[in-house]
Amino acid sequence: MFYDKDGIYVIDDFIPEESQKFLENLFLNDANFPFYYNSSSNGYNQEENIRVITNRNTFDHSQFTHLLWWLDNDEFFYGDKDNSFRKSDYYETVIDIFINSFYGFFSDNNFDILRMKVNLNTSHPRTRKFLSPHVDSPQKMWSAIYYVNDVPNSYTLIGKQFYDGNMKNKFTVSKKIESKRGRCVLFDSRRYHSAGKCPFGKTRVVLNTMIGRLNDL
């Protein structure tokens, strides 16, 4: 069975050690790798966005991103049909590192990479508890978060709540995963989750991949 709605899978050393070091150096030390400023991680007017949980304990944040791949059929992401794609010059290098690990996890190659991007965060304020919990997609697919570098005391928070088309204002943590280089967590993209706060003086980089089957969307 390709989909597992309730499963939360945490896999250490998801890719080989040599590849872990390569990606950490590429994303954190290579001055030629471009990141782009994103002033809002979940868009504007989040209080009206049913894919985002907002309350007095949550806050939005800016970050730096690099979009490696986007299969731009926005019908299954946002409801607007486009049917194009965007690809970074770095995409082939990165996907070649991960593809065998994805094959191994899913036990076949019958899937589509729908989006892959790199998120870089500097330290977050200590006020409020959670970076805005959100779902990656309202459709049936997987989210895979790969941790590029070690960031002690920085946790991805996976919630109990799932997207069901209704506004939610409560976020209940089901699992906490610490940012550890080489670790990957995979879960249903319809599950609300919150990116880990980055401690003072640290830089946190993750690779976020969304995987599904186009025929199922």
Phi, psi and chi 1 to 4 in degrees:
 res  aa     phi    psi   chi1   chi2   chi3   chi4
   1 MET       -  122.7 -178.6  176.8  177.8      -
   2 PHE   -71.9  -42.7 -179.1   67.4      -      -
   3 TYR   -95.8  142.7  -66.7  108.3      -      -
   4 ASP  -138.4   92.5  179.8    0.3      -      -
   5 LYS   -58.0  -40.8  178.6  179.4  177.6 -178.6
   6 ASP   -90.1  -11.2  -63.5  -42.1      -      -
   7 GLY   -76.0  141.8      -      -      -      -
   8 ILE  -128.1  110.1  -57.4  172.6      -      -
   9 TYR  -109.2  123.5  -61.6   89.0      -      -
  10 VAL  -113.4  118.3 -179.8      -      -      -
  11 ILE  -124.8  117.3  -56.0  171.4      -      -
  12 ASP   -82.2  152.9  -72.8  -23.3      -      -
  13 ASP    51.0   50.6  -64.4  -39.8      -      -
  14 PHE   -62.5  -31.8 -169.7   69.0      -      -
  15 ILE  -124.4  161.7   57.8  174.9      -      -
  16 PRO   -60.6  155.5  -23.5   34.3      -      -
  17 GLU   -55.8  -42.8  174.5   73.0   14.8      -
  18 GLU   -60.5  -39.5 -177.2  177.7  -11.1      -
  19 SER   -70.5  -35.6  -63.5      -      -      -
  20 GLN   -59.3  -46.2  -64.9  176.1   31.0      -
  21 LYS   -65.4  -39.4  -67.8  178.5  179.4  178.3
  22 PHE   -61.3  -46.9  171.7   80.7      -      -
  23 LEU   -68.1  -38.4  -70.9 -179.6      -      -
  24 GLU   -61.7  -41.9 -175.4  173.6   26.8      -
  25 ASN   -68.3  -40.6 -176.4   64.9      -      -
  26 LEU   -62.8  -47.8  175.5   64.8      -      -
  27 PHE   -84.2  -22.7  -62.3  145.4      -      -
  28 LEU  -111.0  -23.0  -77.2  162.9      -      -
  29 ASN  -122.0  -16.5  -60.3  -41.5      -      -
  30 ASP   -83.7  110.1 -171.4  -20.5      -      -
  31 ALA   -65.8  -16.7      -      -      -      -
  32 ASN   -86.2  -13.2  -67.5  -44.0      -      -
  33 PHE   -78.0  122.1 -174.0   83.8      -      -
  34 PRO   -89.8  132.9   30.6  -32.0      -      -
  35 PHE  -113.3  151.3  -79.0   98.2      -      -
  36 TYR  -123.9  136.0  -56.8   91.1      -      -
  37 TYR   -70.2  130.3  177.9   67.3      -      -
  38 ASN  -121.5  110.8 -178.0    4.2      -      -
  39 SER   -73.7  -16.7   61.0      -      -      -
  40 SER  -145.3  126.3  174.2      -      -      -
  41 SER   -74.2  -23.0   60.5      -      -      -
  42 ASN  -130.8   26.3  -72.1  -61.3      -      -
  43 GLY    78.3 -177.9      -      -      -      -
  44 TYR   -97.0  168.6  -59.1  101.9      -      -
  45 ASN    53.3   47.3  -60.8  -40.0      -      -
  46 GLN   -63.9  -25.8  -66.6 -171.7   20.7      -
  47 GLU   -62.5  -20.4  -64.5   80.2    4.2      -
  48 GLU  -104.3    2.8  -57.5  174.0    7.4      -
  49 ASN   -97.0  113.8 -172.6  -15.7      -      -
  50 ILE   -71.8   -6.6   58.5  177.0      -      -
  51 ARG   -91.9    0.4  -64.2  173.8   59.6 -154.9
  52 VAL  -128.3  138.6 -178.2      -      -      -
  53 ILE   -98.8  124.0  -66.0  175.2      -      -
  54 THR  -125.0  135.1   58.6      -      -      -
  55 ASN  -159.7 -172.4   56.9   43.4      -      -
  56 ARG   -68.4  -12.4   63.9 -178.9 -177.7  178.5
  57 ASN   -96.7   -3.2  -68.3  -42.0      -      -
  58 THR  -110.4  157.6   67.9      -      -      -
  59 PHE  -151.7  151.6   67.7   97.6      -      -
  60 ASP   -87.3  167.2 -170.4   24.3      -      -
  61 HIS  -153.8  158.7   68.4  116.2      -      -
  62 SER   -92.0  159.0   59.4      -      -      -
  63 GLN  -157.3  175.3   62.6 -178.0   -1.7      -
  64 PHE  -113.0  135.4  -62.0   89.6      -      -
  65 THR  -133.2  159.8   65.4      -      -      -
  66 HIS  -140.1  115.6 -177.8  105.0      -      -
  67 LEU   -82.9  113.5 -176.0   64.0      -      -
  68 LEU   -85.2  -39.0  -68.6  162.9      -      -
  69 TRP  -156.2  136.8  171.0  -96.6      -      -
  70 TRP  -143.3  112.9 -178.8  -78.4      -      -
  71 LEU   -82.4   97.4 -174.3   57.8      -      -
  72 ASP   -83.8   51.0 -156.4    4.8      -      -
  73 ASN   -89.2   85.3 -178.8  -24.2      -      -
  74 ASP   -69.2   -3.4  -79.2  -10.7      -      -
  75 GLU   -61.1  -39.8 -174.8  175.4   21.3      -
  76 PHE   -90.1  -11.6   55.9   77.3      -      -
  77 PHE   -94.7  -46.0  -76.9  109.2      -      -
  78 TYR  -132.0   -3.3  -59.5  117.5      -      -
  79 GLY    96.2   -3.7      -      -      -      -
  80 ASP  -107.9  120.5  -60.9  -40.1      -      -
  81 LYS   -78.3  133.1 -165.8  169.3 -175.7  178.9
  82 ASP  -132.9  -55.2 -172.3  -16.8      -      -
  83 ASN    64.3   56.0  -68.9  -42.4      -      -
  84 SER  -137.5 -172.6   60.2      -      -      -
  85 PHE  -148.0  157.6   68.0   90.0      -      -
  86 ARG  -126.2  138.1  -76.8  171.0  -91.3  174.1
  87 LYS  -139.5  131.1 -178.3  170.1   70.1  170.5
  88 SER   -79.6  156.7  161.5      -      -      -
  89 ASP   -63.7  -18.5  -69.0  -20.3      -      -
  90 TYR   -93.5   -5.6  -68.7   87.5      -      -
  91 TYR   -60.6  -48.6  173.0   69.7      -      -
  92 GLU   -59.5  -40.1  -60.0  -65.5  -13.9      -
  93 THR   -60.8  -44.4  -62.2      -      -      -
  94 VAL   -75.2  -44.7  175.9      -      -      -
  95 ILE   -66.3  -31.3 -167.5   59.2      -      -
  96 ASP   -61.6  -29.7  -78.0   -9.8      -      -
  97 ILE   -72.1  -35.9  -69.7  172.8      -      -
  98 PHE   -97.6  -20.4  -77.5   90.0      -      -
  99 ILE   -61.0  -40.3 -163.6   63.7      -      -
 100 ASN   -67.3  -33.4  -74.5  -27.2      -      -
 101 SER   -68.0  -38.6  -63.1      -      -      -
 102 PHE   -66.0  -41.6  -71.9  142.4      -      -
 103 TYR   -57.2  -43.6  -71.7  161.9      -      -
 104 GLY   -66.4  -39.6      -      -      -      -
 105 PHE   -67.7  -44.8  178.1   79.2      -      -
 106 PHE   -87.0   -9.4  -64.3  118.0      -      -
 107 SER    63.5   18.4  -60.6      -      -      -
 108 ASP  -166.2  179.0   66.5   32.2      -      -
 109 ASN  -116.3   21.3   59.9    0.5      -      -
 110 ASN   -91.6   70.3 -178.6   24.3      -      -
 111 PHE  -154.4  167.6   57.9   80.4      -      -
 112 ASP  -123.7  136.2  -59.6  -76.0      -      -
 113 ILE   -80.6  114.6  -56.8  -62.6      -      -
 114 LEU   -93.3  -34.6  -55.5  175.2      -      -
 115 ARG  -157.0  144.6 -171.8 -168.9   71.5 -175.4
 116 MET  -144.4  125.5  177.7  178.8  -87.1      -
 117 LYS  -146.1  160.5   67.9  170.2 -177.6  167.7
 118 VAL  -109.0  131.8 -170.3      -      -      -
 119 ASN  -115.6  128.4  -63.9  -28.3      -      -
 120 LEU  -118.3  126.6 -176.9  150.8      -      -
 121 ASN  -123.4  138.1  -71.0  -81.4      -      -
 122 THR   -94.5 -173.7   53.8      -      -      -
 123 SER   -62.9  144.8   56.4      -      -      -
 124 HIS  -105.0  156.6  -65.5  114.7      -      -
 125 PRO   -66.0  154.6   23.6  -33.8      -      -
 126 ARG   -82.1  -16.4  -64.5  179.9 -179.5  178.6
 127 THR   -70.4  150.3   56.0      -      -      -
 128 ARG    62.9  161.8  -61.5 -165.7 -179.5 -175.8
 129 LYS   -93.3  -47.8  -71.1 -175.7  178.2 -179.3
 130 PHE  -121.6  137.0  -52.6  120.0      -      -
 131 LEU   -65.1  140.8  -61.1  176.3      -      -
 132 SER   -42.1  110.9  -61.7      -      -      -
 133 PRO   -64.1  142.2  -21.4   34.7      -      -
 134 HIS  -153.4  168.3   62.9  -79.1      -      -
 135 VAL  -109.1  145.0  -64.6      -      -      -
 136 ASP   -73.4  -31.9  -74.2  -19.7      -      -
 137 SER  -157.8  147.4  174.0      -      -      -
 138 PRO   -82.2   -1.6   29.1  -34.5      -      -
 139 GLN  -102.7  166.1  -59.5  -71.6  -10.0      -
 140 LYS   -76.5  105.9 -175.9  170.9   64.3  173.8
 141 MET  -162.2  176.2   61.1 -174.8   71.7      -
 142 TRP  -102.9  146.7  -72.5   87.7      -      -
 143 SER  -110.0  134.5  -71.2      -      -      -
 144 ALA  -124.6  118.3      -      -      -      -
 145 ILE  -108.1  116.7  -61.5  174.1      -      -
 146 TYR  -106.6  131.5  170.2   80.7      -      -
 147 TYR   -92.7  118.7  -58.9   95.4      -      -
 148 VAL   -77.6  -34.0  173.1      -      -      -
 149 ASN  -140.3  160.9   61.3  -37.8      -      -
 150 ASP   -74.3  127.8  -70.7  -37.5      -      -
 151 VAL  -136.3   90.0 -171.7      -      -      -
 152 PRO   -57.5  143.4  -23.9   34.4      -      -
 153 ASN    65.4   24.3  -59.8  -46.0      -      -
 154 SER  -121.1  122.3  175.9      -      -      -
 155 TYR  -127.3  134.6  -61.1   88.4      -      -
 156 THR   -78.0  132.1  -61.1      -      -      -
 157 LEU  -108.4  115.6  -53.5  175.6      -      -
 158 ILE   -96.7  125.7  -50.4  -64.2      -      -
 159 GLY   -89.9  169.3      -      -      -      -
 160 LYS   -84.9  -24.7  -67.6 -177.5  178.5 -179.7
 161 GLN   -77.8  144.4  -67.4   84.4   -1.2      -
 162 PHE  -117.0  151.6  -75.8   83.8      -      -
 163 TYR   -63.3  130.8  175.5   89.0      -      -
 164 ASP  -137.4   15.7   60.1    6.1      -      -
 165 GLY    87.9   -0.5      -      -      -      -
 166 ASN  -113.2  148.3  -62.7  -49.9      -      -
 167 MET   -66.0  138.1 -175.3   69.0   71.6      -
 168 LYS  -125.1  144.2  -61.6 -170.3 -174.5  -34.1
 169 ASN  -125.0    9.7   57.1   17.9      -      -
 170 LYS  -125.1  137.8 -177.9  179.8 -179.9 -179.0
 171 PHE  -125.8  119.5  179.6   67.0      -      -
 172 THR  -114.3  123.4  -54.8      -      -      -
 173 VAL   -76.5  128.2  177.2      -      -      -
 174 SER   -98.2  -36.0  175.0      -      -      -
 175 LYS  -152.7  142.2 -164.8  174.1 -173.2   67.0
 176 LYS  -113.4  129.7  -66.2  173.1   59.3  174.9
 177 ILE  -122.7  119.6  -60.9  100.3      -      -
 178 GLU   -76.3  145.9 -169.8  169.0   24.2      -
 179 SER   -71.9  108.6  -59.5      -      -      -
 180 LYS  -133.7  127.5  178.1 -176.5  176.8 -176.1
 181 ARG   -54.7  133.1 -170.0 -174.5   76.5 -179.6
 182 GLY    91.5  -12.5      -      -      -      -
 183 ARG   -83.1  145.8  174.4  174.5  -70.9  168.8
 184 CYS  -135.7  135.0 -172.4      -      -      -
 185 VAL  -116.6  132.7   54.7      -      -      -
 186 LEU  -122.6  135.5  -60.0  100.9      -      -
 187 PHE  -159.3  168.1   54.9   93.2      -      -
 188 ASP   -65.1  130.1 -168.2  -56.9      -      -
 189 SER   -65.2  -13.8  -66.7      -      -      -
 190 ARG   -85.2   -0.6  -63.1  168.0  -67.2 -176.0
 191 ARG   -88.7  131.9 -173.4 -171.9  -75.0  -90.2
 192 TYR   -68.3  139.4  -75.0   90.6      -      -
 193 HIS  -151.4  161.5   59.3  -77.1      -      -
 194 SER  -128.0  132.9  172.1      -      -      -
 195 ALA   -66.0  149.1      -      -      -      -
 196 GLY   -71.1  138.0      -      -      -      -
 197 LYS   -66.3  138.5  -68.1  173.1   67.9  173.8
 198 CYS   -93.3  123.1 -173.7      -      -      -
 199 PRO   -65.3  162.2  -20.1   32.7      -      -
 200 PHE   -57.3  134.7  179.3   76.8      -      -
 201 GLY    80.2    4.3      -      -      -      -
 202 LYS  -112.1  162.9  -60.3  -67.4 -176.1 -180.0
 203 THR  -125.8  130.9  -60.0      -      -      -
 204 ARG  -117.5  126.3  177.7 -178.8 -173.8  -92.4
 205 VAL  -126.2  130.2 -179.4      -      -      -
 206 VAL  -131.3  154.8  -57.9      -      -      -
 207 LEU  -109.4  121.3 -175.0   74.1      -      -
 208 ASN  -109.6  121.5 -179.2  -75.1      -      -
 209 THR  -123.6  137.5  -53.4      -      -      -
 210 MET  -115.1  128.6  -64.2  168.7   66.8      -
 211 ILE  -130.8  133.2  -54.6  159.5      -      -
 212 GLY  -159.9 -165.4      -      -      -      -
 213 ARG  -124.0  118.1  -70.8  173.9  172.6  165.1
 214 LEU   -55.6  -34.8  -74.2  174.0      -      -
 215 ASN   -69.4  -16.3  -68.6  -23.5      -      -
 216 ASP   -91.6   -7.7  -67.3  -15.4      -      -
 217 LEU   -93.7      -  -55.9  177.9      -      -
